[in-house]
Amino acid sequence: MIIYNVTVNIDHDAHDAWLVWMKETHIPDVMATGLFVESRMHRVLAEDEGGITYAIQYSAVDMAHYQRYSAEHAPRLQADAAERFGGRFVAFRTLLELVHPT
């Protein structure tokens, strides 16, 4: 299992609109690609005057599914986020491999 983790810090003034957009549009759009089997959104519990931080995780069955998402869908979906909220968030992405399921 491959976990695609996107950590986002969103400015306070854009937070509410961004959160609605994530829940109602962006995450459903990512899942509609059919390349992930699960998504989770976590709020990072840390004080940050610069904004509010979230970790959004998408689970893919293997690296091939993630790579297909990255090549075929990520540029368009990331451009949409930049168009709507550009300059009001920072994001970084990491890949995790599940090595011990519970």
Secondary structure as GFF3:
##gff-version 3
##sequence-region A 1 102
A	DSSP	beta_strand	2	10	.	.	.	ID=ss1
A	DSSP	alpha_helix	12	21	.	.	.	ID=ss2
A	DSSP	pi_helix	22	26	.	.	.	ID=ss3
A	DSSP	alpha_helix	27	32	.	.	.	ID=ss4
A	DSSP	beta_strand	38	43	.	.	.	ID=ss5
A	DSSP	beta_strand	52	60	.	.	.	ID=ss6
A	DSSP	alpha_helix	63	72	.	.	.	ID=ss7
A	DSSP	alpha_helix	74	85	.	.	.	ID=ss8
A	DSSP	beta_strand	89	97	.	.	.	ID=ss9
###
